[in-house]
Structures are given as structure tokens and as C-alpha cells.
Amino acid sequence: MNVKTGDSVQITPEQAGKYLGVTMTVESVARTNALLNVPGDSRRLKCPIALLIEPKTFTETREAFAATISDALYPGTVVRIKSRPGSLYVVIAQNSAGHYRAAKLGGDDGRYLTRISRSAMEVVDVAEMVSLFANA
């Protein structure tokens, strides 16, 4: 998006946080960042230009954010890691960069895997899990 002073913009739903759906005015533009004037707030927000989008309606923004959230994995979710076939893992946490930590189901002397991307994991169906343990 080509941003100019005076434009109305929003931040991408994935990065917006508390500014989700808030339309802001561009106060100034530098090489990589823009200084945004947030309505109802005396402070200005510095934001990378790459994260700015044209203003959308509130419902469109919420729907896009909900689609992003539905792909997330929560602690306690049982997954299979594609690069490590034959083992089941439990999601422990997700960091701010979108990577996950997972521990081997049944334990592995306190060790766990870090920096696992969402695309490297697949969620294990509960019925499939029961059948795995029934056949063991």
C-alpha cells in the first residue's frame, strides 16, 4: 500500500492487537515506518508501513481475525510432528512469533521441542488416538 500523510489506515488483523478495527490517520511517513494518530488517544503510534492496510468495516476485520485464530493450537492439543513420524506430542505454548513448543506424549526426560511452525504439525483426532492405544 502506498501511504501518504493524511491517509486513513488500519493495521493488519494478525498484528493489530488492541487496535483491531481502529481506523487511524497517517501523521507522517518515513522510509519504513509511519506515525499514526490514534483517535481518542493522545499518544501517536509508530508502525511499519508493511503492516498498514486500507480501512475495512469492523465486521470484515473481526472475520479475518477469527479465521487466523481458528488455525491456532492451544496448550494441551495433541499433535503429530511431520518430521518426526511415529510419535505424538502435546503443545505446551506458543510464542509471539507464532512458533510452538511441544513435549513428547509420555515424557522425554523433561525435554521439549521449540520453534515448531504450525505447518509442521497436524492435530491428532481423539478417536484416532483411542484406536492407537487400543491396538498397542
VOMIRO-170332 format. One record per residue (C-alpha): x, y, z; residue number from 1. Coordinates in pm, 1 decimal. Layout:
N
<r east="X" north="Y" up="Z" nr="NUM"/>
...
//
This chain:
136
<r east="0.0" north="0.0" up="0.0" nr="1"/>
<r east="130.7" north="344.1" up="-91.5" nr="2"/>
<r east="87.4" north="553.5" up="225.8" nr="3"/>
<r east="74.7" north="934.5" up="229.2" nr="4"/>
<r east="26.3" north="1187.6" up="506.0" nr="5"/>
<r east="-343.6" north="1230.3" up="583.6" nr="6"/>
<r east="-448.0" north="880.7" up="467.2" nr="7"/>
<r east="-683.3" north="672.2" up="678.6" nr="8"/>
<r east="-538.1" north="327.0" up="752.6" nr="9"/>
<r east="-574.6" north="21.4" up="973.6" nr="10"/>
<r east="-318.4" north="-231.7" up="1093.4" nr="11"/>
<r east="-335.7" north="-588.7" up="957.8" nr="12"/>
<r east="-565.5" north="-805.5" up="1176.3" nr="13"/>
<r east="-286.2" north="-1050.5" up="1263.6" nr="14"/>
<r east="-73.3" north="-772.9" up="1416.7" nr="15"/>
<r east="-333.8" north="-522.7" up="1534.6" nr="16"/>
<r east="-384.5" north="-644.2" up="1892.1" nr="17"/>
<r east="-587.3" north="-382.7" up="2078.5" nr="18"/>
<r east="-601.0" north="-168.0" up="1762.6" nr="19"/>
<r east="-807.3" north="-427.1" up="1571.0" nr="20"/>
<r east="-1065.3" north="-244.4" up="1359.1" nr="21"/>
<r east="-940.3" north="102.7" up="1461.4" nr="22"/>
<r east="-904.6" north="345.7" up="1171.8" nr="23"/>
<r east="-609.1" north="582.3" up="1220.5" nr="24"/>
<r east="-476.2" north="884.3" up="1032.8" nr="25"/>
<r east="-120.4" north="893.2" up="899.4" nr="26"/>
<r east="60.6" north="1190.6" up="1052.4" nr="27"/>
<r east="398.7" north="1140.8" up="886.3" nr="28"/>
<r east="578.0" north="883.5" up="672.5" nr="29"/>
<r east="943.9" north="781.3" up="697.0" nr="30"/>
<r east="1130.3" north="526.5" up="483.8" nr="31"/>
<r east="993.2" north="215.3" up="659.6" nr="32"/>
<r east="760.0" north="342.4" up="934.0" nr="33"/>
<r east="455.9" north="563.8" up="958.6" nr="34"/>
<r east="349.3" north="772.8" up="1254.5" nr="35"/>
<r east="-21.6" north="719.9" up="1316.8" nr="36"/>
<r east="-267.0" north="938.2" up="1503.2" nr="37"/>
<r east="-499.0" north="710.3" up="1705.4" nr="38"/>
<r east="-846.9" north="855.8" up="1770.2" nr="39"/>
<r east="-919.6" north="900.3" up="2140.5" nr="40"/>
<r east="-554.6" north="859.8" up="2239.3" nr="41"/>
<r east="-305.9" north="1141.7" up="2294.2" nr="42"/>
<r east="-8.2" north="919.7" up="2204.7" nr="43"/>
<r east="97.2" north="850.6" up="1848.6" nr="44"/>
<r east="169.5" north="501.1" up="1720.7" nr="45"/>
<r east="478.9" north="415.0" up="1515.5" nr="46"/>
<r east="405.7" north="127.5" up="1277.9" nr="47"/>
<r east="589.0" north="-40.1" up="986.8" nr="48"/>
<r east="432.5" north="59.1" up="655.4" nr="49"/>
<r east="415.6" north="-308.7" up="552.3" nr="50"/>
<r east="154.0" north="-370.8" up="825.3" nr="51"/>
<r east="-84.8" north="-97.8" up="707.9" nr="52"/>
<r east="-397.1" north="-171.9" up="504.9" nr="53"/>
<r east="-687.0" north="30.5" up="371.2" nr="54"/>
<r east="-967.8" north="74.4" up="626.4" nr="55"/>
<r east="-1224.8" north="-203.2" up="633.7" nr="56"/>
<r east="-1553.2" north="-233.4" up="813.3" nr="57"/>
<r east="-1546.3" north="-368.2" up="1166.5" nr="58"/>
<r east="-1715.7" north="-699.9" up="1076.1" nr="59"/>
<r east="-1471.8" north="-774.5" up="790.4" nr="60"/>
<r east="-1178.9" north="-720.5" up="1026.8" nr="61"/>
<r east="-1329.1" north="-941.0" up="1300.1" nr="62"/>
<r east="-1397.5" north="-1222.3" up="1049.1" nr="63"/>
<r east="-1038.1" north="-1214.1" up="920.7" nr="64"/>
<r east="-907.8" north="-1219.8" up="1277.3" nr="65"/>
<r east="-1138.4" north="-1511.6" up="1368.0" nr="66"/>
<r east="-1005.3" north="-1710.4" up="1071.2" nr="67"/>
<r east="-649.5" north="-1653.5" up="1196.4" nr="68"/>
<r east="-741.7" north="-1762.8" up="1548.8" nr="69"/>
<r east="-914.3" north="-2081.0" up="1427.8" nr="70"/>
<r east="-580.7" north="-2206.9" up="1289.3" nr="71"/>
<r east="-408.5" north="-2163.8" up="1626.2" nr="72"/>
<r east="-319.1" north="-2455.1" up="1851.9" nr="73"/>
<r east="-380.3" north="-2430.6" up="2224.1" nr="74"/>
<r east="-182.9" north="-2582.7" up="2513.0" nr="75"/>
<r east="-287.1" north="-2943.3" up="2565.5" nr="76"/>
<r east="-362.4" north="-3011.0" up="2198.1" nr="77"/>
<r east="-222.8" north="-3346.6" up="2086.2" nr="78"/>
<r east="-32.6" north="-3320.2" up="1757.6" nr="79"/>
<r east="186.1" north="-3521.3" up="1526.4" nr="80"/>
<r east="502.2" north="-3353.3" up="1401.1" nr="81"/>
<r east="554.3" north="-3427.6" up="1032.8" nr="82"/>
<r east="934.6" north="-3451.4" up="1055.8" nr="83"/>
<r east="914.4" north="-3699.0" up="1346.4" nr="84"/>
<r east="670.3" north="-3973.7" up="1243.5" nr="85"/>
<r east="553.1" north="-4233.2" up="1493.2" nr="86"/>
<r east="542.7" north="-4006.3" up="1798.8" nr="87"/>
<r east="270.2" north="-3793.1" up="1948.9" nr="88"/>
<r east="338.3" north="-3455.9" up="2108.4" nr="89"/>
<r east="143.4" north="-3215.6" up="2330.1" nr="90"/>
<r east="151.3" north="-2842.6" up="2259.4" nr="91"/>
<r east="293.2" north="-2659.8" up="2562.3" nr="92"/>
<r east="293.4" north="-2296.3" up="2448.8" nr="93"/>
<r east="300.1" north="-2052.6" up="2159.3" nr="94"/>
<r east="538.8" north="-1756.6" up="2145.8" nr="95"/>
<r east="473.9" north="-1413.0" up="1998.4" nr="96"/>
<r east="640.2" north="-1509.4" up="1667.7" nr="97"/>
<r east="378.9" north="-1780.7" up="1612.0" nr="98"/>
<r east="605.7" north="-2076.5" up="1683.7" nr="99"/>
<r east="510.6" north="-2352.9" up="1924.4" nr="100"/>
<r east="672.9" north="-2563.4" up="2195.9" nr="101"/>
<r east="574.3" north="-2927.8" up="2221.3" nr="102"/>
<r east="662.7" north="-3211.9" up="2457.8" nr="103"/>
<r east="658.5" north="-3579.3" up="2366.9" nr="104"/>
<r east="347.3" north="-3753.4" up="2495.5" nr="105"/>
<r east="457.9" north="-3975.5" up="2782.6" nr="106"/>
<r east="764.6" north="-3763.4" up="2854.5" nr="107"/>
<r east="1122.1" north="-3747.7" up="2732.6" nr="108"/>
<r east="1327.6" north="-3674.2" up="3047.5" nr="109"/>
<r east="1197.3" north="-3318.0" up="3066.1" nr="110"/>
<r east="1299.3" north="-3230.4" up="2710.8" nr="111"/>
<r east="1073.2" north="-3049.2" up="2468.7" nr="112"/>
<r east="1090.6" north="-2915.9" up="2114.7" nr="113"/>
<r east="1093.8" north="-2542.2" up="2042.3" nr="114"/>
<r east="1035.8" north="-2319.5" up="1739.1" nr="115"/>
<r east="791.8" north="-2555.4" up="1566.7" nr="116"/>
<r east="582.5" north="-2387.3" up="1298.8" nr="117"/>
<r east="209.2" north="-2454.1" up="1268.4" nr="118"/>
<r east="256.2" north="-2601.0" up="921.4" nr="119"/>
<r east="493.2" north="-2866.0" up="1061.7" nr="120"/>
<r east="220.7" north="-3011.3" up="1287.0" nr="121"/>
<r east="-109.4" north="-3183.5" up="1235.7" nr="122"/>
<r east="-375.6" north="-3220.3" up="1502.0" nr="123"/>
<r east="-448.5" north="-3578.1" up="1609.8" nr="124"/>
<r east="-815.1" north="-3675.2" up="1622.4" nr="125"/>
<r east="-926.0" north="-3809.7" up="1962.9" nr="126"/>
<r east="-1093.0" north="-4114.7" up="1805.6" nr="127"/>
<r east="-769.9" north="-4194.1" up="1619.3" nr="128"/>
<r east="-576.1" north="-4162.0" up="1944.2" nr="129"/>
<r east="-804.5" north="-4410.5" up="2120.6" nr="130"/>
<r east="-761.8" north="-4659.2" up="1837.7" nr="131"/>
<r east="-380.5" north="-4623.7" up="1856.6" nr="132"/>
<r east="-378.8" north="-4709.8" up="2225.5" nr="133"/>
<r east="-633.4" north="-4990.2" up="2182.0" nr="134"/>
<r east="-410.3" north="-5161.5" up="1925.1" nr="135"/>
<r east="-93.5" north="-5126.4" up="2135.2" nr="136"/>
//
